[in-house]
Amino acid sequence: MVYRRFFRRRKKSPRTKHQLHRSNRNKFSRRILRKISKYTNYRFSKRATQTFMNHENKKRKICVTLINRANYGRLKSVMTAIKNHPDLELQVICGSAMLIYNYGNAIDVVERDGFKVDEKIFMHVAGETPMTMAKSVGMGMIEFPAAYDRLKPDIVMVNADRYETLAIAASASYMNIPVAHQLGGECTGTIDDYVRHAVTKLSDIHFAAHTKAAERVVMMGEDPSRVYVTGNPSLDVIHESQSNVTNQQFWEKYGGKGGGVNIDEPFLLSIFHPVTTDYGKNRTNAEALLSAVDELEIPTIMLWPNNDAGSDEIAKAMRVRFDQGNMENLHFIRNLAIEDYLTLMARSSAVIGNSSSGIMEAGFLGVPCVNIGNRQEGREQTHNVINVEPNKEKIIEAIKQSIEKKSYPKDPLFGDGKSGKRIADILATIPLMRPKIYFEASDETKKSYVDLVEREVKQRMTTE
C-alpha cells in the first residue's frame, strides 16, 4: 500500500492557453513535414525536424509601423497586447508624420507610453500635394525594405488606408513577409478606397471592424479562414482607460494657440482633414466650418489636419483666422495623446468635421457627430451622425440639432472595446503561409460566411 501510493502516477497540471497554442502549432508543423515527405519521397532527419520545430516555436516578431497620430491611436491596444503576449515580440517603426513637428511629433507620445522605437523612416516629401504624396510612397518603398532586412519580422502589421501603408505592404510582400491588415473592407468613396483595397490584396491576414467589411474582403478573393471580425482596436482605449485630466492640467500639458476653452463646460471638438479628391477646394470647405463656429460663438477646440494632399490649404485657413485675431471661442492644438483625445471627445457637446473618429469612436461613446463633406461617404455609420455639405448655414443647423440631442445610445457597430487581445492571440497562432491562393467564393459561400461571422460576434458579445 505504501509503495503503491509512492509510485502512483502524478496528475498532470492543466496546460495554459499559450501552451495549448504552442502544442497546436507543433502539430501543424509536423503535418507540413509529413506532407513534404509524402510528395517528395524525402525523409527528414531528427535533427532537421527539430530545427524546423524550433524555428516554429520561437517568439514571432510582429513589426508595427506607425505613420501618424491617428494610426497610433488605432494600433496602441494591439501593440500593448503583442508586447504582453508570451509568444510574440513587438517591433516598432515610426515614419512619415510621426517624426514631423508640424504634425505633433507623435513619436514622443509613443516613447512616453513605454514602447521602444526600433527604426525611424523619413519618407514624407513636403508640399502636401498629390505629387508629393506619390513621391512619399516612392521614398517609403526605398526605406522600408532596408528596415525589414535589419529587423527580420515574421509578420508586418498595417492599419487602414493611409498612402504610406501602400509602401509598407508592398515592401513586405516583395520580401515574402506576411502582412496583417487592420480595418480593411471599409468604403469611404475617396482615394483612401484605392489604397485600402490594394493593401487588402497585398495582405495575408485580415482584421475587419465589422461583418460588412469582412464580407467585402472575402468578395475580393481572400480566404475566409484568414478573415477575422475583431472590431476597431481604438475602442479598447475607451473601454480600458480614459484620462481624468482636469482643465488646468490639460492646458498646462498641451498649450496650443487661441482663446480660452474650459473643457469642464460645453464645447465642440473639431477634426477636419483634407480630401485628396477635392484638392484645391479644401480651404473653402475649412473656412465654411470656421465661419459656422464663429457665428455660433460656442467654444471650440480644433486639431491640426493630417499630412494628406490639401493639408496646407486647411492650415492656411486656420493661420489666417489666427492672424485676424478672431479666436475668442476657438483654440488650435497640434496633437493629443489618444487617452486625452478620447476624454475630450467624451466631454464634448459634439464632434464636427470629417474624421472617421466622429463615426467610430464618437459612435461608441454616444457623442453627437456632424460629418461635413464626402470624406466618409460610403462608410457604415453609427446613429450619432448627421451628414451635411461644407456649407456654413447647413453646418450651423446641424450643430444646433446635435447639441439639442445631447447624446445617443452607445453603438457597438465598430467593436466592443476588446479587440487588441483578440488580434494578438490570432497573430501568435495563425499558420504563416505564402504564397496565398485566390479564393473564388460562390454567392452561397459568401452568405453563409457572413451569417457565421454574425453569429460568432453575437455569441462573443454575450459571453464576454
C-alpha positions in Angstrom: 0.0 0.0 0.0 2.8 2.4 0.9 4.7 1.6 -2.4 1.6 1.9 -4.5 0.9 5.3 -3.1 4.6 6.3 -3.6 4.7 5.2 -7.2 1.2 6.5 -8.2 1.4 8.5 -11.4 1.3 12.2 -10.7 -1.7 14.1 -12.1 -0.7 16.4 -14.9 -1.4 20.1 -14.2 -3.7 21.7 -16.7 -2.0 23.4 -19.6 -2.3 27.1 -20.1 -3.9 28.6 -23.2 -0.4 29.6 -24.5 0.9 26.1 -24.0 -2.0 24.8 -26.0 -1.3 27.3 -28.7 2.3 26.0 -28.9 1.1 22.4 -29.0 -1.3 23.1 -31.8 1.5 24.8 -33.8 3.8 21.8 -33.3 1.1 19.5 -34.7 0.7 21.8 -37.7 4.4 21.9 -38.3 4.7 18.0 -38.1 1.8 17.8 -40.6 3.6 20.1 -43.0 6.8 17.9 -42.8 4.8 14.7 -43.3 3.2 16.2 -46.5 6.5 17.3 -47.8 7.9 13.8 -47.2 4.9 12.2 -48.9 5.1 14.2 -52.1 8.9 14.4 -52.4 9.9 10.9 -51.0 12.4 12.9 -48.9 12.9 11.6 -45.3 13.7 14.3 -42.8 16.3 13.5 -40.2 15.5 14.0 -36.5 17.9 17.0 -36.4 16.2 18.7 -39.4 12.8 18.1 -37.9 13.9 19.6 -34.6 15.4 22.6 -36.3 12.1 23.2 -38.1 10.2 22.8 -34.9 12.5 25.2 -33.0 12.0 27.8 -35.7 8.2 27.5 -35.4 8.3 27.7 -31.6 10.4 30.8 -31.3 8.7 34.1 -30.5 7.1 35.6 -33.5 8.3 39.1 -34.3 5.4 41.4 -35.2 6.5 44.7 -36.8 4.0 47.5 -36.3 4.6 50.6 -38.4 3.2 54.0 -37.2 2.8 56.8 -39.6 0.6 59.4 -37.9 -1.2 60.1 -34.6 -4.5 58.5 -35.6 -2.6 55.5 -36.8 -1.1 55.1 -33.4 -4.5 55.5 -31.7 -5.8 52.6 -33.7 -2.8 50.4 -33.0 -1.9 51.2 -29.4 -4.0 48.4 -27.8 -2.7 45.9 -30.3 0.8 46.9 -29.6 0.2 46.5 -25.8 -1.3 43.1 -26.3 1.6 42.0 -28.5 4.2 43.3 -26.0 2.5 41.4 -23.2 2.0 38.1 -25.2 4.4 35.3 -24.2 4.7 34.0 -27.8 5.2 37.4 -29.5 7.9 40.0 -29.8 7.0 43.6 -30.7 8.9 45.7 -33.2 8.0 49.3 -33.8 8.8 51.5 -36.8 7.9 55.2 -36.8 7.7 57.1 -40.0 6.2 60.0 -42.0 4.1 62.5 -39.9 5.1 60.7 -36.7 8.5 62.4 -37.0 7.4 65.9 -38.1 6.9 68.8 -35.6 4.1 70.4 -37.7 2.0 67.3 -37.1 2.7 67.0 -33.4 5.9 64.9 -33.3 3.8 62.0 -32.2 6.8 59.7 -31.7 7.3 61.4 -28.4 3.9 60.1 -27.2 4.8 56.6 -28.3 8.1 56.6 -26.4 6.4 58.1 -23.3 3.9 55.2 -23.4 6.8 52.8 -22.9 7.3 51.5 -26.4 10.8 51.1 -27.9 11.1 52.5 -31.4 13.3 50.2 -33.4 13.5 52.2 -36.7 12.7 55.7 -37.9 11.7 56.1 -41.6 12.0 59.6 -43.0 9.8 59.4 -46.1 7.5 62.5 -46.1 8.1 64.8 -49.1 6.9 68.3 -48.0 4.3 70.2 -50.1 1.1 68.3 -49.3 0.1 68.0 -53.0 -0.9 64.9 -55.0 2.5 64.8 -56.5 4.4 64.9 -53.1 2.0 62.2 -51.8 3.1 59.9 -54.7 6.7 60.8 -54.2 6.4 59.9 -50.5 5.2 56.5 -51.4 8.2 56.1 -53.5 10.5 57.2 -50.7 8.8 54.6 -48.4 9.5 51.9 -51.0 13.2 52.7 -50.8 13.4 52.9 -47.0 11.1 50.2 -45.6 12.9 47.2 -47.3 16.2 48.1 -45.6 14.4 48.4 -42.2 12.7 45.0 -42.7 16.0 43.4 -43.7 17.6 44.6 -40.4 14.6 43.7 -38.2 13.6 40.4 -40.0 10.0 40.4 -38.8 7.7 37.3 -39.1 4.6 39.5 -39.7 4.2 43.2 -40.7 1.1 44.9 -39.3 -0.5 47.7 -41.2 -3.6 49.8 -40.5 -6.4 51.0 -42.7 -5.8 53.2 -45.7 -3.1 55.9 -45.4 -1.0 56.3 -48.6 2.1 55.2 -46.5 0.5 51.8 -45.9 0.8 51.1 -49.7 4.6 51.4 -49.4 4.7 49.3 -46.2 2.5 46.4 -47.6 4.2 46.3 -51.0 7.7 46.3 -49.5 6.8 43.4 -47.1 5.1 41.4 -49.8 8.1 41.6 -52.1 10.3 40.4 -49.2 8.0 37.4 -48.6 6.9 38.7 -45.2 3.2 38.0 -44.4 1.2 41.2 -44.0 -1.6 41.6 -41.4 -4.1 44.3 -42.4 -6.4 46.0 -39.9 -9.6 47.8 -40.8 -9.8 46.5 -44.4 -13.1 46.3 -46.3 -14.3 49.7 -45.3 -15.7 52.1 -48.0 -15.3 55.9 -48.0 -15.6 57.0 -51.6 -12.2 58.8 -51.8 -8.7 58.0 -52.8 -8.4 56.0 -49.5 -10.6 53.3 -51.1 -8.0 52.7 -53.8 -5.2 52.3 -51.2 -7.3 50.3 -48.7 -8.4 47.7 -51.2 -4.9 47.5 -52.8 -3.4 46.8 -49.3 -6.1 44.1 -48.8 -4.8 42.3 -51.9 -1.2 42.6 -50.6 -2.1 41.2 -47.2 -2.3 37.7 -45.9 -4.3 38.1 -42.6 -7.3 40.4 -42.3 -8.8 42.1 -39.2 -12.1 43.7 -40.1 -14.0 46.0 -37.9 -17.5 44.6 -38.7 -19.2 41.9 -40.7 -19.9 44.0 -43.8 -16.3 44.9 -44.1 -15.3 41.2 -43.7 -17.8 40.3 -46.4 -16.1 42.8 -48.8 -12.7 41.4 -48.1 -13.9 37.8 -48.9 -15.5 39.1 -52.1 -12.1 40.4 -53.2 -10.9 36.8 -53.3 -9.4 36.5 -49.8 -9.6 33.2 -47.9 -12.5 33.3 -45.4 -10.4 31.3 -42.9 -7.9 34.2 -42.7 -10.5 37.0 -42.3 -11.5 37.9 -38.8 -14.0 40.3 -37.3 -12.2 41.8 -34.4 -13.6 45.3 -34.2 -11.7 48.7 -34.1 -8.8 48.5 -31.5 -9.0 52.2 -30.8 -12.3 51.5 -28.9 -10.2 49.4 -26.4 -8.7 52.6 -25.0 -12.3 53.9 -24.3 -13.2 50.5 -22.7 -10.0 50.3 -20.6 -8.9 53.7 -19.7 -9.6 57.4 -20.3 -7.6 60.1 -18.6 -9.1 62.1 -15.8 -7.3 65.2 -16.7 -8.6 68.5 -15.2 -9.0 71.7 -17.2 -5.8 73.2 -15.7 -3.7 70.0 -16.3 -4.9 69.8 -19.9 -3.9 73.3 -20.9 -0.6 73.1 -19.0 0.2 69.9 -20.9 -0.9 71.0 -24.4 -1.0 74.8 -24.7 -1.8 75.4 -28.3 -3.0 78.8 -29.7 -6.2 80.7 -29.4 -8.9 81.7 -26.9 -9.7 80.1 -23.6 -11.8 76.9 -23.7 -12.9 75.3 -20.4 -13.2 71.5 -21.0 -15.4 71.2 -17.9 -18.0 73.3 -19.7 -19.9 72.7 -23.0 -17.6 72.9 -26.0 -17.2 71.5 -29.6 -14.4 69.3 -30.8 -13.4 69.8 -34.4 -11.2 67.5 -36.6 -11.1 68.5 -40.3 -8.8 66.7 -42.7 -8.1 67.4 -46.4 -10.0 65.4 -49.0 -7.4 64.4 -51.7 -10.1 64.1 -54.4 -11.2 67.7 -53.6 -7.7 69.1 -53.9 -7.9 72.9 -54.4 -11.3 73.2 -52.5 -10.1 72.2 -49.0 -9.5 75.8 -47.9 -13.0 76.9 -48.9 -14.5 74.0 -47.0 -12.4 74.7 -43.9 -13.5 78.4 -44.0 -17.1 77.3 -44.1 -16.6 75.3 -40.9 -14.6 78.1 -39.1 -17.3 80.7 -40.1 -20.0 78.5 -38.6 -18.1 78.1 -35.4 -17.6 81.9 -35.2 -21.3 82.6 -35.7 -22.4 80.1 -33.1 -20.0 81.5 -30.5 -19.6 78.1 -28.9 -16.1 77.4 -27.5 -14.3 75.0 -29.9 -11.1 73.0 -29.9 -9.8 72.3 -33.4 -7.0 69.8 -34.1 -4.4 70.3 -36.8 -5.2 68.4 -40.1 -3.2 65.3 -41.2 -0.5 65.4 -43.9 -2.6 64.4 -46.9 -2.6 66.5 -50.1 -4.5 69.7 -49.3 -3.3 69.9 -45.7 -1.7 73.3 -46.4 -5.0 74.6 -47.6 -6.7 73.9 -44.3 -3.6 75.1 -42.3 -3.7 78.4 -44.3 -7.4 78.9 -43.4 -6.5 78.3 -39.7 -3.5 80.6 -39.7 -5.5 83.4 -41.4 -8.1 83.1 -38.7 -5.4 83.3 -36.0 -3.7 86.3 -37.6 -7.1 88.1 -37.8 -7.3 87.7 -34.0 -10.8 86.4 -34.1 -10.0 83.5 -31.7 -12.1 84.2 -28.6 -14.0 80.9 -28.9 -11.5 78.9 -30.9 -8.3 77.1 -29.9 -5.9 75.2 -32.2 -3.9 72.1 -31.0 -1.3 70.2 -33.0 -1.5 66.7 -31.3 -3.1 64.9 -28.4 -2.4 61.6 -26.7 -5.1 59.1 -27.6 -6.4 58.9 -24.0 -6.7 62.7 -23.8 -8.3 62.9 -27.2 -11.0 60.4 -26.3 -11.5 62.2 -22.9 -12.1 65.5 -24.9 -14.5 63.6 -27.2 -16.5 62.1 -24.3 -16.8 65.5 -22.6 -17.7 67.5 -25.8 -21.2 68.6 -26.8 -20.5 67.3 -30.4 -17.7 66.3 -32.7 -17.6 68.3 -36.0 -15.5 67.8 -39.1 -14.8 64.8 -41.4 -12.7 62.4 -39.3 -13.7 58.7 -39.1 -13.3 59.0 -35.3 -16.6 61.0 -35.3 -18.3 57.9 -36.6 -16.3 55.1 -34.9 -15.2 56.4 -31.6 -17.9 59.0 -31.1 -20.5 56.5 -32.1 -19.2 54.1 -29.4 -19.3 56.9 -26.8 -22.7 58.1 -28.0 -21.4 61.6 -28.7 -23.2 63.5 -31.5 -21.3 64.0 -34.7 -21.7 66.5 -37.6 -19.9 64.9 -40.6 -19.0 67.5 -43.2 -18.5 66.8 -46.9 -17.7 63.5 -48.7 -14.6 62.2 -46.9 -16.6 59.5 -45.1 -19.1 58.9 -47.9 -19.9 55.1 -48.2 -18.7 54.2 -44.7 -21.1 52.4 -42.5 -22.4 54.9 -40.0 -23.5 54.9 -36.4 -26.7 56.5 -35.1 -25.0 59.6 -33.8 -24.1 61.1 -37.3 -25.7 64.0 -39.1 -24.2 64.4 -42.7 -24.0 67.9 -44.2 -22.4 69.6 -47.2 -19.5 72.0 -46.5 -21.9 75.0 -46.3 -21.9 77.5 -43.4 -25.7 77.6 -42.9 -26.1 73.9 -43.1 -23.3 73.3 -40.7 -24.8 75.7 -38.2 -28.2 74.0 -38.4 -26.6 70.5 -38.0 -24.6 71.6 -35.0 -27.7 73.1 -33.3 -29.5 69.8 -33.9 -26.7 67.8 -32.4 -26.4 70.0 -29.3 -30.1 69.7 -28.8 -29.9 65.9 -29.0 -27.2 65.9 -26.3 -26.3 62.2 -26.5 -27.1 58.9 -28.2 -27.1 55.3 -27.0 -23.7 53.7 -27.4 -23.3 52.0 -30.8 -21.2 48.8 -30.9 -21.1 48.6 -34.8 -17.3 49.0 -34.9 -16.5 46.8 -31.9 -16.8 46.2 -28.2 -13.5 47.6 -26.9 -11.7 44.2 -26.6 -10.0 43.9 -30.0 -6.3 44.1 -29.1 -6.0 40.9 -27.3 -8.0 39.0 -29.9 -5.7 40.2 -32.6 -2.6 39.3 -30.6 -3.8 35.8 -30.0 -4.5 35.3 -33.7 -1.1 36.6 -34.7 0.5 34.2 -32.2 -1.2 31.0 -33.6 -2.2 31.5 -37.2 -0.2 29.4 -39.7 2.1 31.6 -41.8 1.5 30.5 -45.4 2.9 32.1 -48.6 2.0 32.4 -51.4 -1.7 32.8 -50.9 -4.3 31.4 -53.2 -7.1 33.4 -54.7 -10.4 32.3 -53.1 -13.3 32.0 -55.6 -16.3 32.2 -53.3 -19.8 31.4 -54.6 -22.7 33.6 -53.5 -23.9 30.9 -51.2 -20.5 30.6 -49.6 -20.3 34.4 -49.1 -23.7 34.5 -47.5 -23.0 31.5 -45.2 -19.7 33.0 -44.2 -21.3 36.3 -43.3 -24.1 34.6 -41.4 -21.5 32.6 -39.5 -19.4 35.7 -38.6 -22.6 37.5 -37.4 -23.5 34.5 -35.1 -19.9 34.4 -33.7 -19.9 38.1 -33.0 -23.3 38.0 -31.2 -22.1 34.9 -29.2 -18.9 36.7 -28.2 -20.7 39.9 -27.2 -22.9 37.9 -24.9 -20.2 35.7 -23.4 -17.7 38.5 -22.8 
